[in-house]
Amino acid sequence: KNKEFRVRVGQSKIPYSFENLQSSQNRLALDRNDAMNSCCRDERDIGAFFYWAPAHIRDRFKEVMAKNLKGSGDYGMFALGIYNGQGANRLEGNNGVHMVTRFTYPHQFSNGQILEAGIQALRGRFVPSTGPAGGFTPVMDAPEKGFKDERVGVHAVLYPQPFGLQAEWNWGRGPQLNDGQTMLTESSLNGGYVLATYKIDGLRWGTLFPFVKWQHFKGGQKFERNAPRNHVNDLEFGLEWQVMKEIELTAVYHMMNRTNVASAPYERYKADVLRFQLQWNY
């Protein structure tokens, strides 16, 4: 009656990470962080996902969204699912599935402030793609069904009333190109981000969300060809201006310090980028 128990079947978002579940309308940064998003490119896959949350917790998720507090939506207090694992709209590589589970709880204090915290984990086997790198193609040091692909992550979100703080971190193992770029092996990974913001209401024209975000990641980028090691240490300064409910303008100064994972020899680079986005919500 209260839809406390739900099952989603088909292509759907994978319940791993708070920021992965945020829509672009609710996310402050223009891009999702590499550390959490590297588990599930495009955030979606074919699977079956079970969600449970008591009615009063579902109401709390709705309250967060109604108050424009940059929530992730209602993906249950507890989630459990199985999914393909090779990524959305990609060919199956090993006739296996991934498993994922997540628990999150939004606690509301007597003053109305909401603090959400939780934990998530996933496990399966992944078959990366390979191709020429430095004149030859690396070999895969893995069983036929691919490399272990497992992670555990934590998140904590203090919703902006008016100050907000959002942080996530995860640890795990997965495929990664070795230093000699000759072989893909199983290796450890870890990384996450911290984002701080302040909600400024009461303006003549809309609402402002100034924010700063730091992200860090060390690990194989499994969805890229040859799963190269990605080392990210980025800093972003941004401002989102919600002119009205339908229109948002975001400006971000992004200080990049990361690996070029698109092509060999996968070198580190630094770049300062000024980015703008105009978004129409309908």
VENTA-V688874 format. One record per pair of residues at least 24 apart in sequence whose C-alpha atoms are under 8 Angstrom apart, sorted by the first residue. I is the first residue (numbers start at 1). J is the second residue. D is the distance in Angstrom with one decimal. If there is no record, write none. Layout:
# VENTA-V688874
I_J_D ; I_J_D
This chain:
# VENTA-V688874
2_55_6.2 ; 3_55_7.8 ; 4_51_7.8 ; 4_52_5.4 ; 4_53_5.2 ; 4_54_5.5 ; 4_55_6.1 ; 4_58_7.9 ; 5_50_7.4 ; 5_51_5.9 ; 5_52_4.7 ; 5_53_7.0 ; 6_50_5.8 ; 6_51_5.1 ; 6_52_6.5 ; 7_48_6.9 ; 7_49_5.5 ; 7_50_4.5 ; 7_51_6.2 ; 8_48_5.7 ; 8_49_5.1 ; 8_50_6.6 ; 9_46_7.7 ; 9_47_5.9 ; 9_48_4.4 ; 9_49_6.4 ; 10_45_7.8 ; 10_46_5.1 ; 10_47_5.4 ; 10_48_6.4 ; 11_44_6.3 ; 11_45_5.1 ; 11_46_4.2 ; 11_47_6.3 ; 11_88_7.6 ; 12_44_5.1 ; 12_45_5.8 ; 12_46_6.5 ; 12_47_7.2 ; 13_43_5.4 ; 13_44_4.2 ; 13_45_6.6 ; 14_40_7.4 ; 14_43_6.0 ; 14_44_5.5 ; 14_45_6.8 ; 14_100_7.8 ; 15_75_7.1 ; 15_79_6.8 ; 15_100_7.2 ; 15_101_7.1 ; 15_102_6.5 ; 16_100_7.3 ; 16_101_7.5 ; 16_102_6.6 ; 16_120_6.0 ; 16_121_7.2 ; 16_122_7.8 ; 17_120_7.1 ; 17_153_7.3 ; 17_154_7.8 ; 17_155_7.2 ; 17_168_7.5 ; 18_72_6.3 ; 18_155_6.9 ; 18_168_7.7 ; 19_72_7.0 ; 21_72_5.4 ; 21_73_7.4 ; 22_71_6.8 ; 22_72_4.2 ; 22_73_7.0 ; 23_72_7.0 ; 25_279_8.0 ; 25_281_7.2 ; 26_70_4.9 ; 26_71_6.6 ; 26_72_7.3 ; 27_70_6.5 ; 28_70_7.8 ; 28_209_7.9 ; 28_211_7.7 ; 28_240_6.8 ; 29_213_7.9 ; 29_238_7.5 ; 29_252_7.9 ; 30_252_8.0 ; 30_277_7.9 ; 33_192_7.2 ; 33_193_7.0 ; 33_215_6.6 ; 34_192_7.8 ; 34_215_7.9 ; 34_216_7.9 ; 34_217_6.7 ; 34_232_7.7 ; 35_169_7.6 ; 35_170_7.3 ; 35_190_7.0 ; 35_191_5.0 ; 35_192_5.2 ; 35_193_7.9 ; 35_215_7.9 ; 35_216_6.9 ; 35_217_5.1 ; 35_218_7.7 ; 36_168_7.9 ; 36_169_7.4 ; 36_170_6.8 ; 36_191_7.5 ; 36_192_6.4 ; 38_221_6.3 ; 38_222_7.2 ; 38_223_7.6 ; 39_222_8.0 ; 40_85_8.0 ; 40_87_6.5 ; 41_87_6.2 ; 41_88_7.5 ; 41_223_7.1 ; 42_87_7.6 ; 42_88_6.8 ; 44_87_7.1 ; 44_88_5.7 ; 45_83_6.4 ; 45_84_6.4 ; 45_85_7.0 ; 45_86_7.9 ; 45_87_5.6 ; 45_88_4.5 ; 45_89_7.6 ; 46_83_5.5 ; 46_84_5.7 ; 46_88_6.8 ; 47_81_7.1 ; 47_82_5.5 ; 47_83_3.8 ; 47_84_6.2 ; 48_81_5.6 ; 48_82_5.7 ; 48_83_6.4 ; 49_79_7.0 ; 49_80_5.8 ; 49_81_4.1 ; 49_82_6.6 ; 50_79_5.6 ; 50_80_5.2 ; 50_81_6.0 ; 51_75_6.5 ; 51_76_5.0 ; 51_77_7.3 ; 51_78_5.8 ; 51_79_4.6 ; 51_80_6.7 ; 52_76_5.0 ; 52_77_5.9 ; 52_78_5.3 ; 52_79_6.6 ; 53_77_4.8 ; 53_78_6.5 ; 57_106_7.4 ; 60_106_7.4 ; 61_106_7.8 ; 69_159_5.9 ; 69_160_5.9 ; 69_161_7.6 ; 70_159_7.3 ; 70_160_7.8 ; 71_159_7.8 ; 76_104_7.8 ; 77_102_7.9 ; 77_103_5.6 ; 77_104_5.1 ; 77_105_6.0 ; 78_102_5.7 ; 78_103_4.5 ; 78_104_6.6 ; 79_103_6.5 ; 85_124_7.2 ; 85_125_7.7 ; 85_126_6.9 ; 86_126_6.5 ; 86_127_7.4 ; 93_126_7.5 ; 93_127_5.8 ; 93_145_7.7 ; 94_125_8.0 ; 94_126_7.7 ; 94_127_7.0 ; 94_144_7.5 ; 94_145_5.0 ; 94_146_7.1 ; 95_145_7.9 ; 96_124_7.7 ; 96_125_7.3 ; 96_145_7.6 ; 97_124_6.3 ; 97_125_7.6 ; 98_122_7.0 ; 98_123_5.5 ; 98_124_4.3 ; 98_125_7.1 ; 99_123_5.4 ; 99_124_6.4 ; 113_158_7.9 ; 113_159_7.3 ; 113_161_6.6 ; 114_158_6.3 ; 114_159_6.0 ; 115_156_7.3 ; 115_157_5.7 ; 115_158_4.6 ; 115_159_6.4 ; 116_156_5.7 ; 116_157_5.1 ; 116_158_6.5 ; 116_159_7.9 ; 117_154_7.6 ; 117_155_5.5 ; 117_156_4.2 ; 117_157_6.3 ; 118_154_5.8 ; 118_155_5.4 ; 118_156_6.6 ; 119_152_7.4 ; 119_153_5.7 ; 119_154_4.4 ; 119_155_6.4 ; 120_152_5.7 ; 120_153_5.3 ; 120_154_6.4 ; 121_150_7.5 ; 121_151_5.5 ; 121_152_4.2 ; 121_153_6.2 ; 122_149_7.9 ; 122_150_5.5 ; 122_151_5.5 ; 122_152_6.7 ; 123_148_7.6 ; 123_149_5.7 ; 123_150_4.3 ; 123_151_6.6 ; 124_148_6.2 ; 124_149_5.2 ; 124_150_6.3 ; 125_149_5.1 ; 126_174_7.9 ; 126_175_7.8 ; 128_175_7.5 ; 128_222_6.0 ; 128_223_6.5 ; 128_224_7.7 ; 128_225_6.9 ; 128_226_6.7 ; 128_227_6.6 ; 129_223_7.7 ; 129_224_7.4 ; 129_225_5.1 ; 129_226_5.9 ; 129_227_7.7 ; 130_225_5.3 ; 130_226_4.7 ; 130_227_8.0 ; 131_225_6.5 ; 131_226_6.6 ; 133_181_7.1 ; 133_263_7.8 ; 133_264_5.3 ; 133_265_6.8 ; 134_181_8.0 ; 134_264_6.3 ; 134_265_6.5 ; 136_182_7.9 ; 137_182_7.2 ; 138_181_6.6 ; 138_182_4.5 ; 138_183_4.7 ; 138_184_6.6 ; 138_226_7.2 ; 139_182_6.6 ; 139_183_4.8 ; 139_184_6.2 ; 140_183_5.7 ; 140_184_4.7 ; 140_185_6.6 ; 141_183_6.7 ; 141_184_5.8 ; 141_185_5.4 ; 141_186_7.9 ; 142_184_8.0 ; 142_185_7.0 ; 142_186_7.7 ; 147_174_6.3 ; 147_175_5.8 ; 147_185_7.9 ; 147_186_6.3 ; 148_173_6.7 ; 148_174_5.6 ; 148_175_7.4 ; 148_186_7.1 ; 149_173_5.8 ; 149_174_4.6 ; 149_175_7.4 ; 150_174_6.7 ; 160_197_6.9 ; 160_198_6.1 ; 160_199_5.9 ; 161_198_7.8 ; 161_199_6.8 ; 162_198_5.5 ; 162_199_4.8 ; 162_200_7.0 ; 163_196_7.7 ; 163_197_6.0 ; 163_198_4.5 ; 163_199_6.4 ; 164_196_5.8 ; 164_197_5.1 ; 164_198_5.9 ; 164_199_7.7 ; 165_194_7.5 ; 165_195_5.8 ; 165_196_4.5 ; 165_197_6.4 ; 166_194_5.8 ; 166_195_5.0 ; 166_196_6.4 ; 167_192_7.4 ; 167_193_5.6 ; 167_194_4.4 ; 167_195_6.2 ; 168_192_5.3 ; 168_193_5.6 ; 168_194_6.8 ; 169_193_6.6 ; 174_220_6.8 ; 174_222_7.3 ; 175_220_6.0 ; 175_221_8.0 ; 175_222_6.1 ; 175_227_6.3 ; 176_219_7.1 ; 176_220_4.4 ; 176_221_7.1 ; 176_222_7.0 ; 176_226_7.5 ; 176_227_5.1 ; 176_228_5.7 ; 176_229_5.9 ; 177_220_7.0 ; 177_226_6.2 ; 177_227_5.7 ; 177_228_4.9 ; 177_229_6.2 ; 178_228_7.9 ; 178_229_7.9 ; 184_226_7.0 ; 184_227_7.4 ; 187_219_7.6 ; 187_220_7.6 ; 188_219_6.5 ; 189_217_7.6 ; 189_218_5.6 ; 189_219_4.2 ; 189_220_7.0 ; 190_217_6.0 ; 190_218_5.7 ; 190_219_6.5 ; 191_215_7.6 ; 191_216_5.2 ; 191_217_4.1 ; 191_218_6.2 ; 192_216_5.6 ; 192_217_6.4 ; 205_243_5.7 ; 205_244_7.3 ; 206_241_7.1 ; 206_242_5.3 ; 206_243_4.5 ; 206_244_5.4 ; 207_241_5.9 ; 207_242_5.1 ; 207_243_6.7 ; 207_244_7.9 ; 208_239_7.0 ; 208_240_5.8 ; 208_241_4.7 ; 208_242_6.3 ; 209_239_5.7 ; 209_240_5.0 ; 209_241_6.5 ; 210_237_7.9 ; 210_238_5.8 ; 210_239_4.2 ; 210_240_6.3 ; 211_237_6.1 ; 211_238_5.2 ; 211_239_6.1 ; 212_236_5.6 ; 212_237_4.6 ; 212_238_6.2 ; 213_237_6.6 ; 221_261_7.5 ; 224_261_7.0 ; 224_262_7.0 ; 225_262_7.8 ; 228_261_6.1 ; 228_266_7.0 ; 229_259_7.8 ; 229_261_7.6 ; 230_258_6.9 ; 230_259_5.4 ; 230_260_7.8 ; 230_261_6.6 ; 231_258_5.4 ; 231_259_5.7 ; 231_268_7.8 ; 232_256_7.9 ; 232_257_5.9 ; 232_258_4.3 ; 232_259_6.8 ; 233_257_5.3 ; 233_258_6.3 ; 234_258_7.3 ; 245_281_7.4 ; 246_280_5.5 ; 246_281_4.6 ; 246_282_6.3 ; 247_278_7.4 ; 247_279_5.8 ; 247_280_4.8 ; 247_281_6.2 ; 248_278_5.9 ; 248_279_5.1 ; 248_280_6.6 ; 248_281_8.0 ; 249_276_7.4 ; 249_277_5.8 ; 249_278_4.7 ; 249_279_6.4 ; 250_276_5.6 ; 250_277_5.1 ; 250_278_6.6 ; 251_275_5.8 ; 251_276_4.5 ; 251_277_6.6 ; 252_276_6.5
